[in-house]
Amino acid sequence: MCSAAGFWPLPAFLAAGATGRAREELTEALGLPADRAATAGRESLGLLAEVDGLESALGLWTERTV
């Protein structure tokens, strides 16, 4: 959650289930319609999963003793 790549999927998933003003605000913040947001969130997480070395970098970053 410390980068846009890690944070962006969360409001995308929230937008898909939101209604009223919350849905409008999330749509504006995301820059795409709420009915497409969950799919875009899943696609962005899928792209991250393909990044070589991501698991190693996250492991080092989250290890308490590093």
All heavy atoms as TSV, in Angstrom:
chain	resi	resn	atom	element	x	y	z
A	1	MET	N	N	0.808	-1.183	0.000
A	1	MET	CA	C	0.000	0.000	0.000
A	1	MET	C	C	0.858	1.256	0.000
A	1	MET	O	O	0.343	2.330	0.140
A	1	MET	CB	C	-0.918	0.004	1.208
A	1	MET	CG	C	-1.907	-1.139	1.258
A	1	MET	SD	S	-3.357	-0.886	0.287
A	1	MET	CE	C	-4.322	0.128	1.344
A	2	CYS	N	N	2.153	1.098	-0.119
A	2	CYS	CA	C	3.029	2.263	-0.087
A	2	CYS	C	C	3.328	2.814	-1.471
A	2	CYS	O	O	4.148	3.695	-1.610
A	2	CYS	CB	C	4.324	1.899	0.621
A	2	CYS	SG	S	4.080	1.555	2.361
A	3	SER	N	N	2.688	2.280	-2.482
A	3	SER	CA	C	2.866	2.806	-3.826
A	3	SER	C	C	1.516	2.782	-4.538
A	3	SER	O	O	0.587	2.107	-4.100
A	3	SER	CB	C	3.868	1.950	-4.613
A	3	SER	OG	O	3.285	0.713	-4.945
A	4	ALA	N	N	1.441	3.510	-5.616
A	4	ALA	CA	C	0.192	3.528	-6.385
A	4	ALA	C	C	-0.150	2.135	-6.897
A	4	ALA	O	O	-1.319	1.737	-6.907
A	4	ALA	CB	C	0.313	4.502	-7.552
A	5	ALA	N	N	0.860	1.372	-7.270
A	5	ALA	CA	C	0.609	0.023	-7.784
A	5	ALA	C	C	0.001	-0.872	-6.715
A	5	ALA	O	O	-0.836	-1.716	-7.013
A	5	ALA	CB	C	1.918	-0.583	-8.291
A	6	GLY	N	N	0.390	-0.685	-5.472
A	6	GLY	CA	C	-0.154	-1.487	-4.397
A	6	GLY	C	C	-1.480	-0.986	-3.873
A	6	GLY	O	O	-2.296	-1.739	-3.360
A	7	PHE	N	N	-1.711	0.303	-4.004
A	7	PHE	CA	C	-2.927	0.902	-3.460
A	7	PHE	C	C	-4.096	0.898	-4.444
A	7	PHE	O	O	-5.234	0.654	-4.058
A	7	PHE	CB	C	-2.657	2.349	-3.022
A	7	PHE	CG	C	-3.892	3.055	-2.564
A	7	PHE	CD1	C	-4.423	2.797	-1.316
A	7	PHE	CD2	C	-4.546	3.955	-3.393
A	7	PHE	CE1	C	-5.586	3.428	-0.894
A	7	PHE	CE2	C	-5.708	4.591	-2.979
A	7	PHE	CZ	C	-6.224	4.319	-1.725
A	8	TRP	N	N	-3.848	1.155	-5.701
A	8	TRP	CA	C	-4.905	1.392	-6.687
A	8	TRP	C	C	-5.966	0.299	-6.761
A	8	TRP	O	O	-7.157	0.608	-6.873
A	8	TRP	CB	C	-4.290	1.639	-8.067
A	8	TRP	CG	C	-5.268	2.199	-9.029
A	8	TRP	CD1	C	-5.547	3.509	-9.241
A	8	TRP	CD2	C	-6.122	1.459	-9.904
A	8	TRP	NE1	N	-6.519	3.633	-10.191
A	8	TRP	CE2	C	-6.894	2.387	-10.618
A	8	TRP	CE3	C	-6.312	0.106	-10.141
A	8	TRP	CZ2	C	-7.831	2.008	-11.558
A	8	TRP	CZ3	C	-7.248	-0.277	-11.083
A	8	TRP	CH2	C	-7.999	0.675	-11.778
A	9	PRO	N	N	-5.612	-0.988	-6.682
A	9	PRO	CA	C	-6.663	-2.008	-6.767
A	9	PRO	C	C	-7.716	-1.910	-5.658
A	9	PRO	O	O	-8.884	-2.222	-5.899
A	9	PRO	CB	C	-5.891	-3.325	-6.680
A	9	PRO	CG	C	-4.553	-2.989	-7.231
A	9	PRO	CD	C	-4.275	-1.600	-6.734
A	10	LEU	N	N	-7.346	-1.489	-4.466
A	10	LEU	CA	C	-8.313	-1.419	-3.371
A	10	LEU	C	C	-9.489	-0.504	-3.684
A	10	LEU	O	O	-10.637	-0.947	-3.633
A	10	LEU	CB	C	-7.623	-1.014	-2.072
A	10	LEU	CG	C	-8.544	-0.790	-0.880
A	10	LEU	CD1	C	-9.304	-2.062	-0.532
A	10	LEU	CD2	C	-7.753	-0.290	0.305
A	11	PRO	N	N	-9.275	0.768	-4.032
A	11	PRO	CA	C	-10.443	1.584	-4.376
A	11	PRO	C	C	-11.156	1.092	-5.638
A	11	PRO	O	O	-12.357	1.312	-5.803
A	11	PRO	CB	C	-9.889	2.994	-4.550
A	11	PRO	CG	C	-8.430	2.861	-4.652
A	11	PRO	CD	C	-8.048	1.562	-4.005
A	12	ALA	N	N	-10.432	0.414	-6.518
A	12	ALA	CA	C	-11.088	-0.150	-7.707
A	12	ALA	C	C	-12.111	-1.200	-7.301
A	12	ALA	O	O	-13.234	-1.209	-7.798
A	12	ALA	CB	C	-10.044	-0.748	-8.649
A	13	PHE	N	N	-11.732	-2.071	-6.376
A	13	PHE	CA	C	-12.676	-3.085	-5.893
A	13	PHE	C	C	-13.802	-2.447	-5.096
A	13	PHE	O	O	-14.953	-2.876	-5.180
A	13	PHE	CB	C	-11.959	-4.135	-5.056
A	13	PHE	CG	C	-10.975	-4.958	-5.852
A	13	PHE	CD1	C	-9.698	-5.180	-5.381
A	13	PHE	CD2	C	-11.325	-5.505	-7.074
A	13	PHE	CE1	C	-8.794	-5.937	-6.103
A	13	PHE	CE2	C	-10.434	-6.261	-7.810
A	13	PHE	CZ	C	-9.157	-6.482	-7.322
A	14	LEU	N	N	-13.502	-1.431	-4.316
A	14	LEU	CA	C	-14.535	-0.743	-3.549
A	14	LEU	C	C	-15.532	-0.045	-4.471
A	14	LEU	O	O	-16.733	-0.036	-4.207
A	14	LEU	CB	C	-13.912	0.269	-2.592
A	14	LEU	CG	C	-13.106	-0.311	-1.434
A	14	LEU	CD1	C	-12.404	0.802	-0.675
A	14	LEU	CD2	C	-13.987	-1.123	-0.518
A	15	ALA	N	N	-15.050	0.549	-5.543
A	15	ALA	CA	C	-15.921	1.264	-6.479
A	15	ALA	C	C	-16.943	0.322	-7.104
A	15	ALA	O	O	-18.098	0.701	-7.317
A	15	ALA	CB	C	-15.089	1.929	-7.572
A	16	ALA	N	N	-16.527	-0.888	-7.377
A	16	ALA	CA	C	-17.421	-1.853	-8.022
A	16	ALA	C	C	-18.650	-2.144	-7.168
A	16	ALA	O	O	-19.735	-2.363	-7.694
A	16	ALA	CB	C	-16.670	-3.146	-8.329
A	17	GLY	N	N	-18.495	-2.110	-5.859
A	17	GLY	CA	C	-19.619	-2.408	-4.975
A	17	GLY	C	C	-20.262	-1.197	-4.341
A	17	GLY	O	O	-21.264	-1.324	-3.636
A	18	ALA	N	N	-19.709	-0.030	-4.585
A	18	ALA	CA	C	-20.230	1.190	-3.970
A	18	ALA	C	C	-21.482	1.687	-4.681
A	18	ALA	O	O	-21.748	1.329	-5.826
A	18	ALA	CB	C	-19.154	2.277	-3.990
A	19	THR	N	N	-22.234	2.520	-3.978
A	19	THR	CA	C	-23.418	3.156	-4.550
A	19	THR	C	C	-23.399	4.635	-4.201
A	19	THR	O	O	-22.623	5.085	-3.359
A	19	THR	CB	C	-24.714	2.526	-3.998
A	19	THR	OG1	O	-24.736	2.693	-2.581
A	19	THR	CG2	C	-24.813	1.055	-4.347
A	20	GLY	N	N	-24.233	5.371	-4.856
A	20	GLY	CA	C	-24.426	6.787	-4.544
A	20	GLY	C	C	-23.173	7.629	-4.684
A	20	GLY	O	O	-22.381	7.456	-5.610
A	21	ARG	N	N	-23.025	8.549	-3.733
A	21	ARG	CA	C	-21.919	9.511	-3.779
A	21	ARG	C	C	-20.556	8.822	-3.705
A	21	ARG	O	O	-19.601	9.236	-4.353
A	21	ARG	CB	C	-22.080	10.523	-2.641
A	21	ARG	CG	C	-21.061	11.606	-2.633
A	21	ARG	CD	C	-21.303	12.591	-3.769
A	21	ARG	NE	N	-20.276	13.621	-3.744
A	21	ARG	CZ	C	-19.617	14.044	-4.811
A	21	ARG	NH1	N	-19.953	13.600	-5.997
A	21	ARG	NH2	N	-18.689	14.939	-4.708
A	22	ALA	N	N	-20.450	7.765	-2.902
A	22	ALA	CA	C	-19.181	7.045	-2.788
A	22	ALA	C	C	-18.751	6.487	-4.151
A	22	ALA	O	O	-17.587	6.585	-4.537
A	22	ALA	CB	C	-19.286	5.914	-1.774
A	23	ARG	N	N	-19.703	5.939	-4.886
A	23	ARG	CA	C	-19.395	5.397	-6.221
A	23	ARG	C	C	-18.940	6.513	-7.160
A	23	ARG	O	O	-17.987	6.346	-7.926
A	23	ARG	CB	C	-20.614	4.669	-6.779
A	23	ARG	CG	C	-20.365	3.932	-8.080
A	23	ARG	CD	C	-21.617	3.160	-8.486
A	23	ARG	NE	N	-21.467	2.466	-9.730
A	23	ARG	CZ	C	-21.211	1.162	-9.847
A	23	ARG	NH1	N	-21.076	0.408	-8.768
A	23	ARG	NH2	N	-21.105	0.602	-11.029
A	24	GLU	N	N	-19.613	7.640	-7.093
A	24	GLU	CA	C	-19.237	8.784	-7.932
A	24	GLU	C	C	-17.827	9.257	-7.611
A	24	GLU	O	O	-17.026	9.527	-8.514
A	24	GLU	CB	C	-20.224	9.926	-7.734
A	24	GLU	CG	C	-21.619	9.645	-8.237
A	24	GLU	CD	C	-22.612	10.722	-7.816
A	24	GLU	OE1	O	-22.191	11.802	-7.355
A	24	GLU	OE2	O	-23.828	10.480	-7.952
A	25	GLU	N	N	-17.507	9.374	-6.326
A	25	GLU	CA	C	-16.191	9.861	-5.928
A	25	GLU	C	C	-15.091	8.870	-6.301
A	25	GLU	O	O	-14.017	9.275	-6.754
A	25	GLU	CB	C	-16.170	10.152	-4.435
A	25	GLU	CG	C	-16.992	11.371	-4.068
A	25	GLU	CD	C	-16.997	11.672	-2.583
A	25	GLU	OE1	O	-16.264	10.995	-1.826
A	25	GLU	OE2	O	-17.727	12.583	-2.173
A	26	LEU	N	N	-15.350	7.592	-6.109
A	26	LEU	CA	C	-14.354	6.596	-6.491
A	26	LEU	C	C	-14.167	6.554	-8.003
A	26	LEU	O	O	-13.041	6.414	-8.485
A	26	LEU	CB	C	-14.750	5.219	-5.953
A	26	LEU	CG	C	-14.566	5.045	-4.445
A	26	LEU	CD1	C	-15.310	3.823	-3.951
A	26	LEU	CD2	C	-13.096	4.976	-4.090
A	27	THR	N	N	-15.244	6.691	-8.755
A	27	THR	CA	C	-15.149	6.739	-10.217
A	27	THR	C	C	-14.273	7.911	-10.645
A	27	THR	O	O	-13.402	7.765	-11.507
A	27	THR	CB	C	-16.553	6.858	-10.839
A	27	THR	OG1	O	-17.277	5.660	-10.562
A	27	THR	CG2	C	-16.481	7.063	-12.341
A	28	GLU	N	N	-14.489	9.057	-10.028
A	28	GLU	CA	C	-13.684	10.244	-10.355
A	28	GLU	C	C	-12.219	10.032	-9.982
A	28	GLU	O	O	-11.318	10.359	-10.757
A	28	GLU	CB	C	-14.242	11.459	-9.618
A	28	GLU	CG	C	-13.532	12.742	-9.978
A	28	GLU	CD	C	-14.138	13.942	-9.283
A	28	GLU	OE1	O	-15.328	13.902	-8.914
A	28	GLU	OE2	O	-13.406	14.928	-9.117
A	29	ALA	N	N	-11.973	9.480	-8.803
A	29	ALA	CA	C	-10.595	9.273	-8.346
A	29	ALA	C	C	-9.851	8.256	-9.210
A	29	ALA	O	O	-8.667	8.411	-9.483
A	29	ALA	CB	C	-10.592	8.818	-6.895
A	30	LEU	N	N	-10.551	7.221	-9.639
A	30	LEU	CA	C	-9.919	6.167	-10.426
A	30	LEU	C	C	-9.732	6.549	-11.884
A	30	LEU	O	O	-8.853	6.041	-12.568
A	30	LEU	CB	C	-10.749	4.884	-10.348
A	30	LEU	CG	C	-10.803	4.223	-8.983
A	30	LEU	CD1	C	-11.873	3.146	-8.966
A	30	LEU	CD2	C	-9.452	3.645	-8.609
A	31	GLY	N	N	-10.619	7.391	-12.378
A	31	GLY	CA	C	-10.527	7.791	-13.777
A	31	GLY	C	C	-11.128	6.792	-14.746
A	31	GLY	O	O	-10.805	6.815	-15.938
A	32	LEU	N	N	-11.975	5.886	-14.252
A	32	LEU	CA	C	-12.688	4.967	-15.128
A	32	LEU	C	C	-14.014	4.601	-14.471
A	32	LEU	O	O	-14.168	4.746	-13.266
A	32	LEU	CB	C	-11.877	3.707	-15.427
A	32	LEU	CG	C	-11.709	2.679	-14.328
A	32	LEU	CD1	C	-11.590	1.313	-14.971
A	32	LEU	CD2	C	-10.468	2.963	-13.545
A	33	PRO	N	N	-14.975	4.164	-15.265
A	33	PRO	CA	C	-16.296	3.833	-14.724
A	33	PRO	C	C	-16.224	2.735	-13.668
A	33	PRO	O	O	-15.440	1.785	-13.798
A	33	PRO	CB	C	-17.088	3.356	-15.938
A	33	PRO	CG	C	-16.365	3.891	-17.125
A	33	PRO	CD	C	-14.919	3.987	-16.718
A	34	ALA	N	N	-17.047	2.863	-12.639
A	34	ALA	CA	C	-17.041	1.892	-11.545
A	34	ALA	C	C	-17.377	0.487	-12.011
A	34	ALA	O	O	-16.877	-0.484	-11.441
A	34	ALA	CB	C	-18.011	2.345	-10.456
A	35	ASP	N	N	-18.164	0.366	-13.060
A	35	ASP	CA	C	-18.524	-0.981	-13.534
A	35	ASP	C	C	-17.351	-1.688	-14.217
A	35	ASP	O	O	-17.410	-2.892	-14.460
A	35	ASP	CB	C	-19.753	-0.946	-14.443
A	35	ASP	CG	C	-19.570	-0.120	-15.697
A	35	ASP	OD1	O	-18.659	0.722	-15.744
A	35	ASP	OD2	O	-20.354	-0.311	-16.633
A	36	ARG	N	N	-16.285	-0.972	-14.510
A	36	ARG	CA	C	-15.079	-1.578	-15.092
A	36	ARG	C	C	-13.947	-1.661	-14.079
A	36	ARG	O	O	-12.887	-2.227	-14.358
A	36	ARG	CB	C	-14.608	-0.757	-16.287
A	36	ARG	CG	C	-15.555	-0.862	-17.469
A	36	ARG	CD	C	-15.073	-0.128	-18.712
A	36	ARG	NE	N	-13.644	0.029	-18.817
A	36	ARG	CZ	C	-13.039	1.140	-19.263
A	36	ARG	NH1	N	-13.740	2.171	-19.646
A	36	ARG	NH2	N	-11.721	1.213	-19.333
A	37	ALA	N	N	-14.154	-1.093	-12.890
A	37	ALA	CA	C	-13.069	-0.943	-11.919
A	37	ALA	C	C	-12.540	-2.273	-11.392
A	37	ALA	O	O	-11.325	-2.466	-11.306
A	37	ALA	CB	C	-13.524	-0.050	-10.767
A	38	ALA	N	N	-13.406	-3.199	-11.021
A	38	ALA	CA	C	-12.939	-4.473	-10.464
A	38	ALA	C	C	-12.102	-5.252	-11.473
A	38	ALA	O	O	-11.064	-5.819	-11.127
A	38	ALA	CB	C	-14.112	-5.304	-9.982
A	39	THR	N	N	-12.537	-5.252	-12.718
A	39	THR	CA	C	-11.765	-5.937	-13.758
A	39	THR	C	C	-10.393	-5.300	-13.912
A	39	THR	O	O	-9.380	-6.000	-13.998
A	39	THR	CB	C	-12.523	-5.895	-15.101
A	39	THR	OG1	O	-13.777	-6.557	-14.929
A	39	THR	CG2	C	-11.735	-6.563	-16.210
A	40	ALA	N	N	-10.351	-3.983	-13.914
A	40	ALA	CA	C	-9.070	-3.279	-14.030
A	40	ALA	C	C	-8.184	-3.553	-12.812
A	40	ALA	O	O	-6.965	-3.690	-12.949
A	40	ALA	CB	C	-9.313	-1.779	-14.183
A	41	GLY	N	N	-8.784	-3.635	-11.636
A	41	GLY	CA	C	-8.018	-3.955	-10.430
A	41	GLY	C	C	-7.399	-5.334	-10.500
A	41	GLY	O	O	-6.228	-5.530	-10.155
A	42	ARG	N	N	-8.182	-6.314	-10.954
A	42	ARG	CA	C	-7.653	-7.673	-11.110
A	42	ARG	C	C	-6.540	-7.708	-12.160
A	42	ARG	O	O	-5.529	-8.399	-11.983
A	42	ARG	CB	C	-8.772	-8.636	-11.500
A	42	ARG	CG	C	-9.618	-9.081	-10.319
A	42	ARG	CD	C	-10.582	-10.202	-10.684
A	42	ARG	NE	N	-11.619	-9.779	-11.624
A	42	ARG	CZ	C	-12.721	-9.129	-11.284
A	42	ARG	NH1	N	-12.943	-8.802	-10.026
A	42	ARG	NH2	N	-13.609	-8.792	-12.187
A	43	GLU	N	N	-6.714	-6.982	-13.240
A	43	GLU	CA	C	-5.683	-6.953	-14.289
A	43	GLU	C	C	-4.387	-6.337	-13.765
A	43	GLU	O	O	-3.299	-6.834	-14.064
A	43	GLU	CB	C	-6.185	-6.175	-15.499
A	43	GLU	CG	C	-7.243	-6.916	-16.282
A	43	GLU	CD	C	-7.864	-6.061	-17.389
A	43	GLU	OE1	O	-7.534	-4.863	-17.504
A	43	GLU	OE2	O	-8.696	-6.611	-18.132
A	44	SER	N	N	-4.498	-5.269	-12.971
A	44	SER	CA	C	-3.284	-4.630	-12.449
A	44	SER	C	C	-2.564	-5.558	-11.467
A	44	SER	O	O	-1.338	-5.630	-11.474
A	44	SER	CB	C	-3.597	-3.278	-11.804
A	44	SER	OG	O	-4.362	-3.439	-10.639
A	45	LEU	N	N	-3.311	-6.298	-10.645
A	45	LEU	CA	C	-2.676	-7.264	-9.743
A	45	LEU	C	C	-2.039	-8.399	-10.536
A	45	LEU	O	O	-0.968	-8.892	-10.172
A	45	LEU	CB	C	-3.695	-7.804	-8.749
A	45	LEU	CG	C	-4.165	-6.818	-7.689
A	45	LEU	CD1	C	-5.260	-7.449	-6.841
A	45	LEU	CD2	C	-3.017	-6.336	-6.829
A	46	GLY	N	N	-2.666	-8.791	-11.630
A	46	GLY	CA	C	-2.098	-9.818	-12.487
A	46	GLY	C	C	-0.784	-9.381	-13.103
A	46	GLY	O	O	0.159	-10.167	-13.209
A	47	LEU	N	N	-0.710	-8.123	-13.491
A	47	LEU	CA	C	0.539	-7.597	-14.054
A	47	LEU	C	C	1.643	-7.577	-13.009
A	47	LEU	O	O	2.799	-7.881	-13.311
A	47	LEU	CB	C	0.317	-6.195	-14.619
A	47	LEU	CG	C	-0.551	-6.108	-15.865
A	47	LEU	CD1	C	-0.847	-4.654	-16.214
A	47	LEU	CD2	C	0.132	-6.808	-17.028
A	48	LEU	N	N	1.300	-7.213	-11.775
A	48	LEU	CA	C	2.303	-7.211	-10.712
A	48	LEU	C	C	2.838	-8.617	-10.460
A	48	LEU	O	O	4.024	-8.794	-10.177
A	48	LEU	CB	C	1.721	-6.643	-9.423
A	48	LEU	CG	C	1.497	-5.142	-9.378
A	48	LEU	CD1	C	0.812	-4.750	-8.078
A	48	LEU	CD2	C	2.809	-4.397	-9.538
A	49	ALA	N	N	1.980	-9.601	-10.557
A	49	ALA	CA	C	2.385	-10.989	-10.318
A	49	ALA	C	C	3.416	-11.458	-11.337
A	49	ALA	O	O	4.176	-12.391	-11.065
A	49	ALA	CB	C	1.168	-11.898	-10.341
A	50	GLU	N	N	3.472	-10.811	-12.489
A	50	GLU	CA	C	4.407	-11.196	-13.551
A	50	GLU	C	C	5.768	-10.520	-13.427
A	50	GLU	O	O	6.679	-10.831	-14.179
A	50	GLU	CB	C	3.801	-10.856	-14.904
A	50	GLU	CG	C	2.548	-11.653	-15.222
A	50	GLU	CD	C	1.908	-11.228	-16.528
A	50	GLU	OE1	O	2.531	-10.461	-17.311
A	50	GLU	OE2	O	0.774	-11.656	-16.771
A	51	VAL	N	N	5.932	-9.592	-12.481
A	51	VAL	CA	C	7.186	-8.852	-12.340
A	51	VAL	C	C	8.252	-9.760	-11.719
A	51	VAL	O	O	8.081	-10.258	-10.603
A	51	VAL	CB	C	6.988	-7.588	-11.471
A	51	VAL	CG1	C	8.320	-6.895	-11.196
A	51	VAL	CG2	C	6.019	-6.642	-12.140
A	52	ASP	N	N	9.339	-9.978	-12.448
A	52	ASP	CA	C	10.436	-10.797	-11.934
A	52	ASP	C	C	11.041	-10.139	-10.694
A	52	ASP	O	O	11.325	-8.942	-10.686
A	52	ASP	CB	C	11.539	-10.956	-12.994
A	52	ASP	CG	C	11.125	-11.864	-14.131
A	52	ASP	OD1	O	10.222	-12.695	-13.925
A	52	ASP	OD2	O	11.704	-11.734	-15.224
A	53	GLY	N	N	11.217	-10.935	-9.661
A	53	GLY	CA	C	11.866	-10.446	-8.453
A	53	GLY	C	C	10.949	-9.753	-7.469
A	53	GLY	O	O	11.405	-9.333	-6.405
A	54	LEU	N	N	9.675	-9.617	-7.792
A	54	LEU	CA	C	8.770	-8.898	-6.896
A	54	LEU	C	C	8.654	-9.591	-5.540
A	54	LEU	O	O	8.717	-8.944	-4.502
A	54	LEU	CB	C	7.390	-8.739	-7.519
A	54	LEU	CG	C	6.371	-7.999	-6.666
A	54	LEU	CD1	C	6.802	-6.563	-6.443
A	54	LEU	CD2	C	4.998	-8.042	-7.297
A	55	GLU	N	N	8.504	-10.907	-5.537
A	55	GLU	CA	C	8.387	-11.632	-4.267
A	55	GLU	C	C	9.638	-11.461	-3.413
A	55	GLU	O	O	9.551	-11.276	-2.200
A	55	GLU	CB	C	8.101	-13.104	-4.516
A	55	GLU	CG	C	6.704	-13.368	-5.030
A	55	GLU	CD	C	6.448	-14.851	-5.250
A	55	GLU	OE1	O	7.264	-15.688	-4.802
A	55	GLU	OE2	O	5.423	-15.160	-5.883
A	56	SER	N	N	10.792	-11.496	-4.037
A	56	SER	CA	C	12.039	-11.306	-3.293
A	56	SER	C	C	12.123	-9.904	-2.708
A	56	SER	O	O	12.497	-9.722	-1.554
A	56	SER	CB	C	13.246	-11.549	-4.207
A	56	SER	OG	O	13.248	-12.873	-4.665
A	57	ALA	N	N	11.762	-8.919	-3.505
A	57	ALA	CA	C	11.806	-7.535	-3.026
A	57	ALA	C	C	10.838	-7.322	-1.870
A	57	ALA	O	O	11.179	-6.680	-0.875
A	57	ALA	CB	C	11.482	-6.578	-4.172
A	58	LEU	N	N	9.638	-7.873	-1.983
A	58	LEU	CA	C	8.670	-7.741	-0.900
A	58	LEU	C	C	9.137	-8.472	0.353
A	58	LEU	O	O	8.964	-7.985	1.468
A	58	LEU	CB	C	7.296	-8.256	-1.336
A	58	LEU	CG	C	6.540	-7.378	-2.315
A	58	LEU	CD1	C	5.258	-8.074	-2.762
A	58	LEU	CD2	C	6.234	-6.032	-1.716
A	59	GLY	N	N	9.740	-9.628	0.166
A	59	GLY	CA	C	10.260	-10.379	1.301
A	59	GLY	C	C	11.327	-9.612	2.048
A	59	GLY	O	O	11.334	-9.556	3.279
A	60	LEU	N	N	12.240	-8.994	1.315
A	60	LEU	CA	C	13.283	-8.194	1.954
A	60	LEU	C	C	12.696	-6.954	2.630
A	60	LEU	O	O	13.087	-6.584	3.724
A	60	LEU	CB	C	14.340	-7.763	0.923
A	60	LEU	CG	C	15.247	-8.865	0.423
A	60	LEU	CD1	C	16.110	-8.351	-0.731
A	60	LEU	CD2	C	16.116	-9.391	1.545
A	61	TRP	N	N	11.746	-6.339	1.965
A	61	TRP	CA	C	11.164	-5.098	2.477
A	61	TRP	C	C	10.351	-5.338	3.735
A	61	TRP	O	O	10.306	-4.508	4.632
A	61	TRP	CB	C	10.315	-4.453	1.390
A	61	TRP	CG	C	9.730	-3.142	1.744
A	61	TRP	CD1	C	10.413	-1.977	1.989
A	61	TRP	CD2	C	8.350	-2.824	1.892
A	61	TRP	NE1	N	9.533	-0.980	2.274
A	61	TRP	CE2	C	8.265	-1.461	2.220
A	61	TRP	CE3	C	7.177	-3.564	1.756
A	61	TRP	CZ2	C	7.053	-0.826	2.429
A	61	TRP	CZ3	C	5.976	-2.932	1.964
A	61	TRP	CH2	C	5.910	-1.578	2.296
A	62	THR	N	N	9.703	-6.481	3.832
A	62	THR	CA	C	8.829	-6.750	4.975
A	62	THR	C	C	9.503	-7.528	6.088
A	62	THR	O	O	8.937	-7.688	7.163
A	62	THR	CB	C	7.565	-7.518	4.533
A	62	THR	OG1	O	7.953	-8.744	3.918
A	62	THR	CG2	C	6.742	-6.691	3.563
A	63	GLU	N	N	10.705	-8.034	5.867
A	63	GLU	CA	C	11.422	-8.777	6.915
A	63	GLU	C	C	11.822	-7.820	8.040
A	63	GLU	O	O	12.464	-6.809	7.814
A	63	GLU	CB	C	12.661	-9.467	6.336
A	63	GLU	CG	C	13.483	-10.217	7.330
A	63	GLU	CD	C	12.723	-11.351	7.998
A	63	GLU	OE1	O	11.941	-12.041	7.316
A	63	GLU	OE2	O	12.912	-11.533	9.207
A	64	ARG	N	N	11.414	-8.149	9.224
A	64	ARG	CA	C	11.621	-7.279	10.384
A	64	ARG	C	C	13.091	-7.049	10.687
A	64	ARG	O	O	13.482	-5.986	11.154
A	64	ARG	CB	C	10.924	-7.898	11.597
A	64	ARG	CG	C	10.845	-7.002	12.787
A	64	ARG	CD	C	10.025	-7.628	13.892
A	64	ARG	NE	N	10.591	-8.849	14.425
A	64	ARG	CZ	C	11.468	-8.905	15.422
A	64	ARG	NH1	N	11.882	-7.800	15.978
A	64	ARG	NH2	N	11.930	-10.058	15.836
A	65	THR	N	N	13.939	-8.008	10.418
A	65	THR	CA	C	15.353	-7.898	10.807
A	65	THR	C	C	16.250	-7.325	9.714
A	65	THR	O	O	17.450	-7.187	9.933
A	65	THR	CB	C	15.890	-9.285	11.216
A	65	THR	OG1	O	15.746	-10.179	10.116
A	65	THR	CG2	C	15.147	-9.815	12.436
A	66	VAL	N	N	15.744	-6.999	8.574
A	66	VAL	CA	C	16.568	-6.459	7.484
A	66	VAL	C	C	16.878	-5.008	7.764
A	66	VAL	O	O	16.113	-4.221	8.157
A	66	VAL	CB	C	15.873	-6.620	6.118
A	66	VAL	CG1	C	16.671	-5.896	5.036
A	66	VAL	CG2	C	15.726	-8.057	5.765
